[in-house]
Structures are given as C-alpha cells and as structure tokens.
Amino acid sequence: METNSPAPAPKRRLEPLCDKISLPVIRAVVDDFYNRIQVHPTLAEPFSIVQDWNLHKDRLVHYWWTVSGGLPYKDYRYALGDKHAPVGVTNPLVDDWLALFHETMLDHMDADLAKRWHGMAAGIGESLRLMFAPRES
C-alpha cells in the first residue's frame, strides 16, 4: 500500500561565514583596517608595538578566515591574551577597535555580512575586556 507522506525535507547545511565573505574580502578588510589603525588617534600608539605589519596582517587574515569557518591553511597558534597584554587593553580601546573595524567592514561588504562579522569581533572584544579587566581586591 502506497502512502502519500511528504518527502523528508532536505537537510540544511549552513554555509560558513567565510564562504559568504570570501578570502579576498577578508584580506582587503584586514589590510585596510590595520592601515587605518596606524593613523588612528587612540589606536595607533598601542599598536605601535607591531614590528612587521605585513606579517601581522597575514596572521590576522588567517585568524579571521578560520574563526569564520574556513579551513586553516597555516600552522599558527593564536594566543589572544599573550598578544594583547603588552598593548594595555582598556574598555575605551576595545570600543574604538570595534567601531573602526565595523566602519572598515562597511566599506568592503554589505551591511548584513558586516553585522555578522562584527558580532564575532564583539565577542572577541568581550573576551579581551574580561581578560584585562582591573581586578578588585
């Protein structure tokens, strides 16, 4: 006896954000963002510890590619706390970093993708805030 039950719905596979943004766009955003940081009124000084901007940008492109779902193409371990401790992270610096990053994203992609990427960056910003928050005794 034949039943008229509906066919099972196809399984939905979520496309990683990196595939929607693309590696060339991630590269363009990271390059532009760190160029802007070098002349930013509050961010230039803390980031002046960067010795090799090309290497820094290259690592950050890979970082954003992998955290947005891309397969690693470099063998590099990220140590968020260790890398940011010498900068002297403060809440106002995180706010400025997030604002400049979002502004840069909007110059390279549509607002929806920028919002999604910025959401990831905001999560990282919160991690930095917690890591470097003044400890009360």
N, CA, C and O atoms as a DFTB+ gen file, in Angstrom:
548 C
 N C O
     1  1       0.840      -1.166       0.000
     2  2       0.000       0.000       0.000
     3  2       0.890       1.237       0.000
     4  3       1.822       1.336       0.798
     5  1       0.612       2.147      -0.865
     6  2       1.405       3.369      -1.041
     7  2       0.876       4.458      -0.126
     8  3      -0.332       4.663      -0.009
     9  1       1.813       5.161       0.527
    10  2       1.394       6.270       1.382
    11  2       1.733       7.576       0.691
    12  3       2.647       7.648      -0.131
    13  1       1.006       8.570       1.028
    14  2       1.235       9.893       0.459
    15  2       1.942      10.805       1.452
    16  3       1.663      12.003       1.505
    17  1       2.846      10.253       2.230
    18  2       3.559      11.090       3.185
    19  2       4.563      11.963       2.437
    20  3       5.145      11.544       1.436
    21  1       4.751      13.158       2.929
    22  2       5.671      14.072       2.237
    23  2       7.103      13.546       2.312
    24  3       7.495      12.865       3.259
    25  1       7.847      13.883       1.297
    26  2       9.266      13.511       1.284
    27  2       9.966      14.252       2.402
    28  3       9.609      15.386       2.720
    29  1      10.962      13.620       2.999
    30  2      11.675      14.322       4.067
    31  2      12.307      15.610       3.532
    32  3      12.806      15.674       2.409
    33  1      12.261      16.607       4.373
    34  2      12.853      17.890       3.988
    35  2      14.352      17.720       3.815
    36  3      14.992      17.008       4.590
    37  1      14.914      18.363       2.811
    38  2      16.365      18.259       2.640
    39  2      17.078      18.865       3.849
    40  3      16.637      19.865       4.415
    41  1      18.176      18.242       4.225
    42  2      18.937      18.762       5.353
    43  2      19.597      20.063       4.937
    44  3      20.188      20.172       3.863
    45  1      19.482      21.022       5.800
    46  2      20.046      22.336       5.526
    47  2      21.475      22.385       6.045
    48  3      21.727      22.118       7.220
    49  1      22.371      22.715       5.198
    50  2      23.773      22.853       5.589
    51  2      24.071      24.338       5.672
    52  3      23.921      25.071       4.695
    53  1      24.489      24.769       6.836
    54  2      24.811      26.181       6.991
    55  2      26.130      26.477       6.298
    56  3      27.134      25.797       6.511
    57  1      26.104      27.477       5.489
    58  2      27.316      27.884       4.793
    59  2      28.164      28.718       5.751
    60  3      27.677      29.688       6.330
    61  1      29.435      28.340       5.918
    62  2      30.285      29.124       6.830
    63  2      30.350      30.588       6.382
    64  3      30.304      30.896       5.191
    65  1      30.456      31.465       7.358
    66  2      30.517      32.895       7.073
    67  2      31.682      33.223       6.143
    68  3      31.573      34.101       5.287
    69  1      32.802      32.509       6.316
    70  2      33.965      32.794       5.471
    71  2      33.644      32.602       3.989
    72  3      34.181      33.314       3.141
    73  1      32.772      31.643       3.676
    74  2      32.402      31.418       2.274
    75  2      31.544      32.556       1.735
    76  3      31.591      32.869       0.545
    77  1      30.771      33.165       2.603
    78  2      29.928      34.288       2.170
    79  2      30.772      35.554       1.994
    80  3      30.540      36.342       1.077
    81  1      31.749      35.738       2.881
    82  2      32.589      36.935       2.802
    83  2      33.664      36.773       1.736
    84  3      33.840      37.663       0.904
    85  1      34.377      35.671       1.742
    86  2      35.460      35.286       0.824
    87  2      36.817      35.733       1.354
    88  3      36.941      36.763       2.017
    89  1      37.809      34.946       1.048
    90  2      39.170      35.243       1.490
    91  2      39.678      36.574       0.932
    92  3      40.300      37.330       1.678
    93  1      39.444      36.897      -0.338
    94  2      39.918      38.212      -0.826
    95  2      39.298      39.398      -0.077
    96  3      39.970      40.407       0.136
    97  1      38.041      39.291       0.322
    98  2      37.409      40.390       1.056
    99  2      37.952      40.455       2.479
   100  3      38.205      41.543       2.996
   101  1      38.132      39.301       3.114
   102  2      38.743      39.294       4.444
   103  2      40.114      39.946       4.371
   104  3      40.471      40.761       5.222
   105  1      40.876      39.584       3.353
   106  2      42.219      40.166       3.182
   107  2      42.130      41.682       3.001
   108  3      42.914      42.420       3.598
   109  1      41.194      42.148       2.195
   110  2      41.047      43.590       1.947
   111  2      40.642      44.332       3.216
   112  3      41.165      45.410       3.500
   113  1      39.708      43.757       3.982
   114  2      39.264      44.400       5.224
   115  2      40.411      44.477       6.215
   116  3      40.658      45.534       6.796
   117  1      41.116      43.365       6.417
   118  2      42.220      43.337       7.384
   119  2      43.310      44.327       6.972
   120  3      43.828      45.060       7.815
   121  1      43.659      44.354       5.700
   122  2      44.696      45.265       5.219
   123  2      44.286      46.721       5.462
   124  3      45.063      47.506       6.007
   125  1      43.078      47.071       5.060
   126  2      42.582      48.438       5.223
   127  2      42.469      48.800       6.709
   128  3      42.857      49.895       7.116
   129  1      41.943      47.887       7.504
   130  2      41.757      48.132       8.934
   131  2      43.082      48.455       9.622
   132  3      43.171      49.425      10.374
   133  1      44.108      47.647       9.368
   134  2      45.381      47.897      10.046
   135  2      46.125      49.099       9.466
   136  3      46.969      49.684      10.146
   137  1      45.829      49.473       8.231
   138  2      46.354      50.747       7.717
   139  2      45.706      51.910       8.479
   140  3      46.374      52.883       8.828
   141  1      44.413      51.796       8.727
   142  2      43.697      52.843       9.459
   143  2      44.171      52.915      10.915
   144  3      44.303      54.001      11.480
   145  1      44.420      51.763      11.506
   146  2      44.876      51.738      12.912
   147  2      46.160      52.537      13.074
   148  3      46.339      53.232      14.074
   149  1      47.046      52.443      12.104
   150  2      48.355      53.093      12.218
   151  2      48.269      54.612      12.282
   152  3      49.233      55.266      12.681
   153  1      47.138      55.180      11.899
   154  2      46.961      56.639      11.961
   155  2      45.790      57.042      12.851
   156  3      45.427      58.217      12.902
   157  1      45.201      56.086      13.547
   158  2      44.044      56.353      14.397
   159  2      44.474      57.108      15.656
   160  3      45.525      56.807      16.221
   161  1      43.674      58.091      16.106
   162  2      44.080      58.913      17.251
   163  2      44.287      58.148      18.560
   164  3      45.130      58.547      19.364
   165  1      43.550      57.069      18.795
   166  2      43.741      56.330      20.050
   167  2      44.364      54.952      19.858
   168  3      44.939      54.405      20.798
   169  1      44.264      54.387      18.675
   170  2      44.751      53.014      18.461
   171  2      46.181      52.942      17.928
   172  3      46.850      51.923      18.098
   173  1      46.650      53.994      17.296
   174  2      47.994      53.959      16.697
   175  2      49.069      53.694      17.738
   176  3      49.966      52.882      17.511
   177  1      48.989      54.363      18.865
   178  2      50.042      54.216      19.885
   179  2      50.105      52.800      20.457
   180  3      51.192      52.223      20.487
   181  1      48.991      52.206      20.915
   182  2      49.091      50.847      21.451
   183  2      49.540      49.823      20.402
   184  3      50.218      48.850      20.732
   185  1      49.167      50.044      19.156
   186  2      49.550      49.108      18.103
   187  2      50.945      49.386      17.545
   188  3      51.410      48.674      16.654
   189  1      51.602      50.403      18.056
   190  2      52.956      50.696      17.568
   191  2      53.954      49.608      17.951
   192  3      55.093      49.623      17.483
   193  1      53.540      48.666      18.796
   194  2      54.416      47.543      19.146
   195  2      54.558      46.548      17.996
   196  3      55.457      45.707      18.013
   197  1      53.682      46.638      17.001
   198  2      53.768      45.740      15.846
   199  2      55.031      46.080      15.063
   200  3      55.211      47.214      14.620
   201  1      55.896      45.098      14.900
   202  2      57.167      45.298      14.206
   203  2      57.058      45.042      12.706
   204  3      57.708      45.721      11.910
   205  1      56.242      44.070      12.320
   206  2      56.121      43.675      10.914
   207  2      54.640      43.672      10.547
   208  3      53.923      42.702      10.797
   209  1      54.198      44.776       9.948
   210  2      52.775      44.910       9.624
   211  2      52.313      43.875       8.611
   212  3      51.186      43.389       8.702
   213  1      53.161      43.528       7.644
   214  2      52.743      42.529       6.659
   215  2      52.503      41.173       7.316
   216  3      51.520      40.498       7.012
   217  1      53.397      40.777       8.215
   218  2      53.226      39.518       8.933
   219  2      51.997      39.583       9.823
   220  3      51.220      38.630       9.886
   221  1      51.818      40.699      10.510
   222  2      50.656      40.882      11.383
   223  2      49.358      40.731      10.582
   224  3      48.454      39.998      10.984
   225  1      49.279      41.415       9.474
   226  2      48.077      41.343       8.637
   227  2      47.859      39.926       8.123
   228  3      46.733      39.428       8.121
   229  1      48.934      39.278       7.689
   230  2      48.841      37.912       7.172
   231  2      48.262      36.967       8.229
   232  3      47.401      36.140       7.928
   233  1      48.740      37.098       9.455
   234  2      48.232      36.246      10.541
   235  2      46.774      36.555      10.858
   236  3      45.994      35.647      11.147
   237  1      46.404      37.831      10.803
   238  2      45.029      38.203      11.113
   239  2      44.061      37.787      10.005
   240  3      42.908      37.462      10.288
   241  1      44.507      37.793       8.770
   242  2      43.669      37.263       7.684
   243  2      43.389      35.789       7.959
   244  3      42.244      35.345       7.872
   245  1      44.419      35.041       8.286
   246  2      44.248      33.614       8.578
   247  2      43.340      33.420       9.788
   248  3      42.466      32.553       9.787
   249  1      43.553      34.235      10.820
   250  2      42.724      34.140      12.024
   251  2      41.250      34.316      11.676
   252  3      40.427      33.467      12.019
   253  1      40.910      35.413      10.997
   254  2      39.502      35.675      10.674
   255  2      38.948      34.627       9.731
   256  3      37.775      34.266       9.829
   257  1      39.769      34.134       8.824
   258  2      39.324      33.069       7.919
   259  2      38.924      31.830       8.726
   260  3      37.862      31.256       8.485
   261  1      39.761      31.414       9.676
   262  2      39.485      30.183      10.419
   263  2      38.357      30.362      11.429
   264  3      37.523      29.467      11.563
   265  1      38.298      31.489      12.148
   266  2      37.224      31.644      13.126
   267  2      35.863      31.843      12.456
   268  3      34.826      31.670      13.096
   269  1      35.864      32.201      11.187
   270  2      34.589      32.330      10.474
   271  2      34.251      31.050       9.701
   272  3      33.341      31.039       8.872
   273  1      34.989      29.982       9.980
   274  2      34.624      28.679       9.419
   275  2      35.546      28.117       8.364
   276  3      35.316      27.002       7.895
   277  1      36.579      28.839       7.969
   278  2      37.489      28.359       6.934
   279  2      38.498      27.349       7.466
   280  3      38.854      27.363       8.645
   281  1      38.939      26.495       6.598
   282  2      39.956      25.521       6.981
   283  2      41.303      26.219       7.107
   284  3      41.651      27.054       6.271
   285  1      42.064      25.883       8.149
   286  2      43.384      26.502       8.308
   287  2      44.276      26.205       7.103
   288  3      44.267      25.095       6.571
   289  1      45.031      27.187       6.690
   290  2      46.000      26.996       5.616
   291  2      47.401      27.358       6.094
   292  3      48.357      27.345       5.318
   293  1      47.513      27.680       7.386
   294  2      48.803      27.960       8.029
   295  2      48.839      27.187       9.338
   296  3      47.798      26.842       9.897
   297  1      50.028      26.923       9.811
   298  2      50.187      26.284      11.110
   299  2      50.597      27.367      12.102
   300  3      51.782      27.595      12.346
   301  1      49.590      28.024      12.664
   302  2      49.860      29.113      13.592
   303  2      48.879      28.998      14.750
   304  3      47.684      28.799      14.534
   305  1      49.364      29.120      15.951
   306  2      48.536      29.071      17.156
   307  2      48.325      30.500      17.660
   308  3      49.271      31.277      17.783
   309  1      47.083      30.821      17.945
   310  2      46.739      32.171      18.382
   311  2      46.644      32.208      19.897
   312  3      45.971      31.373      20.501
   313  1      47.305      33.160      20.504
   314  2      47.303      33.343      21.953
   315  2      46.783      34.743      22.247
   316  3      47.558      35.686      22.405
   317  1      45.479      34.865      22.315
   318  2      44.816      36.163      22.436
   319  2      45.355      36.974      23.615
   320  3      45.703      38.144      23.454
   321  1      45.426      36.367      24.784
   322  2      45.893      37.090      25.964
   323  2      47.344      37.514      25.871
   324  3      47.690      38.659      26.160
   325  1      48.196      36.574      25.462
   326  2      49.629      36.865      25.373
   327  2      49.925      37.992      24.387
   328  3      50.777      38.842      24.646
   329  1      49.229      37.998      23.272
   330  2      49.491      39.003      22.239
   331  2      48.963      40.381      22.622
   332  3      49.518      41.397      22.203
   333  1      47.904      40.420      23.407
   334  2      47.296      41.705      23.721
   335  2      47.732      42.296      25.054
   336  3      47.502      43.479      25.305
   337  1      48.348      41.510      25.901
   338  2      48.784      42.014      27.212
   339  2      49.694      43.238      27.100
   340  3      49.497      44.199      27.844
   341  1      50.688      43.242      26.194
   342  2      51.582      44.414      26.119
   343  2      50.899      45.694      25.616
   344  3      51.445      46.785      25.776
   345  1      49.726      45.569      25.019
   346  2      49.037      46.723      24.440
   347  2      48.426      47.611      25.530
   348  3      48.284      48.818      25.337
   349  1      48.072      47.030      26.650
   350  2      47.381      47.795      27.685
   351  2      45.920      47.961      27.316
   352  3      45.428      49.083      27.199
   353  1      45.220      46.842      27.133
   354  2      43.827      46.847      26.700
   355  2      42.946      47.522      27.755
   356  3      43.013      47.204      28.942
   357  1      42.124      48.459      27.291
   358  2      41.135      49.135      28.130
   359  2      39.789      49.074      27.421
   360  3      39.731      48.832      26.216
   361  1      38.717      49.292      28.159
   362  2      37.392      49.303      27.525
   363  2      37.280      50.347      26.419
   364  3      36.741      50.036      25.357
   365  1      37.769      51.580      26.621
   366  2      37.694      52.552      25.528
   367  2      38.482      52.120      24.282
   368  3      38.055      52.387      23.158
   369  1      39.621      51.458      24.475
   370  2      40.373      50.970      23.303
   371  2      39.603      49.884      22.570
   372  3      39.593      49.853      21.340
   373  1      38.958      48.995      23.313
   374  2      38.147      47.952      22.675
   375  2      36.995      48.605      21.909
   376  3      36.691      48.207      20.784
   377  1      36.357      49.600      22.514
   378  2      35.266      50.312      21.825
   379  2      35.760      50.939      20.521
   380  3      35.105      50.821      19.486
   381  1      36.909      51.600      20.573
   382  2      37.465      52.233      19.373
   383  2      37.829      51.195      18.322
   384  3      37.586      51.395      17.132
   385  1      38.416      50.077      18.766
   386  2      38.797      48.990      17.860
   387  2      37.560      48.446      17.141
   388  3      37.568      48.269      15.923
   389  1      36.496      48.184      17.911
   390  2      35.267      47.650      17.315
   391  2      34.626      48.642      16.354
   392  3      34.160      48.253      15.283
   393  1      34.597      49.907      16.721
   394  2      33.988      50.926      15.856
   395  2      34.762      51.062      14.538
   396  3      34.166      51.110      13.463
   397  1      36.078      51.121      14.634
   398  2      36.891      51.253      13.423
   399  2      36.792      50.000      12.557
   400  3      36.747      50.091      11.331
   401  1      36.756      48.835      13.192
   402  2      36.641      47.586      12.438
   403  2      35.317      47.549      11.686
   404  3      35.280      47.185      10.511
   405  1      34.225      47.925      12.358
   406  2      32.919      47.917      11.702
   407  2      32.872      48.918      10.549
   408  3      32.358      48.611       9.473
   409  1      33.404      50.100      10.777
   410  2      33.458      51.122       9.727
   411  2      34.225      50.590       8.507
   412  3      33.813      50.794       7.365
   413  1      35.331      49.915       8.765
   414  2      36.142      49.366       7.677
   415  2      35.377      48.274       6.943
   416  3      35.383      48.228       5.713
   417  1      34.719      47.397       7.692
   418  2      33.924      46.329       7.067
   419  2      32.877      46.911       6.122
   420  3      32.706      46.433       5.001
   421  1      32.181      47.946       6.586
   422  2      31.112      48.535       5.769
   423  2      31.635      49.129       4.463
   424  3      30.878      49.283       3.505
   425  1      32.908      49.459       4.422
   426  2      33.494      49.968       3.183
   427  2      33.842      48.854       2.197
   428  3      34.220      49.124       1.057
   429  1      33.712      47.602       2.640
   430  2      34.122      46.480       1.786
   431  2      33.045      45.425       1.555
   432  3      33.235      44.527       0.735
   433  1      31.926      45.515       2.257
   434  2      30.897      44.477       2.099
   435  2      29.537      45.028       2.487
   436  3      29.421      46.133       3.017
   437  1      28.512      44.234       2.211
   438  2      27.170      44.700       2.545
   439  2      26.960      44.682       4.052
   440  3      27.668      43.992       4.785
   441  1      25.991      45.441       4.494
   442  2      25.761      45.675       5.923
   443  2      25.433      44.392       6.679
   444  3      25.826      44.254       7.838
   445  1      24.721      43.445       6.056
   446  2      24.362      42.208       6.744
   447  2      25.604      41.376       7.060
   448  3      25.758      40.888       8.179
   449  1      26.475      41.215       6.088
   450  2      27.706      40.460       6.337
   451  2      28.601      41.187       7.340
   452  3      29.218      40.556       8.199
   453  1      28.668      42.500       7.231
   454  2      29.461      43.278       8.185
   455  2      28.911      43.102       9.596
   456  3      29.680      42.978      10.550
   457  1      27.601      43.092       9.735
   458  2      26.982      42.908      11.052
   459  2      27.344      41.549      11.631
   460  3      27.647      41.438      12.818
   461  1      27.312      40.519      10.799
   462  2      27.628      39.173      11.277
   463  2      29.097      39.066      11.682
   464  3      29.411      38.496      12.727
   465  1      29.989      39.606      10.871
   466  2      31.414      39.565      11.201
   467  2      31.684      40.410      12.444
   468  3      32.450      40.015      13.323
   469  1      31.049      41.573      12.504
   470  2      31.225      42.450      13.655
   471  2      30.748      41.768      14.935
   472  3      31.323      41.987      16.002
   473  1      29.714      40.951      14.843
   474  2      29.253      40.197      16.007
   475  2      30.336      39.282      16.550
   476  3      30.494      39.150      17.763
   477  1      31.076      38.653      15.657
   478  2      32.203      37.811      16.083
   479  2      33.273      38.674      16.740
   480  3      33.816      38.307      17.783
   481  1      33.574      39.806      16.141
   482  2      34.584      40.705      16.694
   483  2      34.155      41.215      18.074
   484  3      34.987      41.354      18.971
   485  1      32.867      41.492      18.243
   486  2      32.369      41.957      19.536
   487  2      32.574      40.888      20.607
   488  3      32.882      41.211      21.754
   489  1      32.406      39.625      20.239
   490  2      32.660      38.538      21.174
   491  2      34.117      38.495      21.600
   492  3      34.426      38.256      22.767
   493  1      35.006      38.728      20.653
   494  2      36.439      38.777      20.965
   495  2      36.727      39.985      21.851
   496  3      37.516      39.904      22.793
   497  1      36.083      41.096      21.542
   498  2      36.235      42.287      22.377
   499  2      35.812      42.020      23.818
   500  3      36.474      42.464      24.756
   501  1      34.715      41.297      23.991
   502  2      34.263      40.969      25.347
   503  2      35.268      40.071      26.049
   504  3      35.509      40.230      27.246
   505  1      35.853      39.133      25.326
   506  2      36.888      38.277      25.914
   507  2      38.068      39.114      26.377
   508  3      38.602      38.894      27.464
   509  1      38.477      40.074      25.554
   510  2      39.586      40.945      25.935
   511  2      39.226      41.791      27.159
   512  3      40.049      41.975      28.056
   513  1      38.004      42.299      27.189
   514  2      37.573      43.093      28.347
   515  2      37.667      42.262      29.633
   516  3      38.155      42.737      30.659
   517  1      37.194      41.022      29.558
   518  2      37.225      40.155      30.738
   519  2      38.649      39.793      31.134
   520  3      38.984      39.766      32.318
   521  1      39.486      39.515      30.134
   522  2      40.872      39.146      30.416
   523  2      41.638      40.258      31.112
   524  3      42.448      40.006      32.004
   525  1      41.377      41.483      30.698
   526  2      42.187      42.607      31.168
   527  2      41.441      43.568      32.082
   528  3      41.914      44.674      32.345
   529  1      40.282      43.150      32.563
   530  2      39.529      43.989      33.497
   531  2      40.333      44.148      34.780
   532  3      40.958      43.195      35.244
   533  1      40.319      45.340      35.352
   534  2      41.011      45.520      36.628
   535  2      40.428      44.576      37.674
   536  3      39.210      44.442      37.797
   537  1      41.288      43.942      38.404
   538  2      40.864      43.001      39.448
   539  2      40.598      43.767      40.738
   540  3      41.411      44.573      41.190
   541  1      39.442      43.491      41.308
   542  2      39.129      44.125      42.595
   543  2      39.660      43.238      43.699
   544  3      39.579      42.012      43.614
   545  1      40.206      43.857      44.742
   546  2      40.738      43.052      45.840
   547  2      39.777      42.975      46.996
   548  3      40.073      42.333      48.003
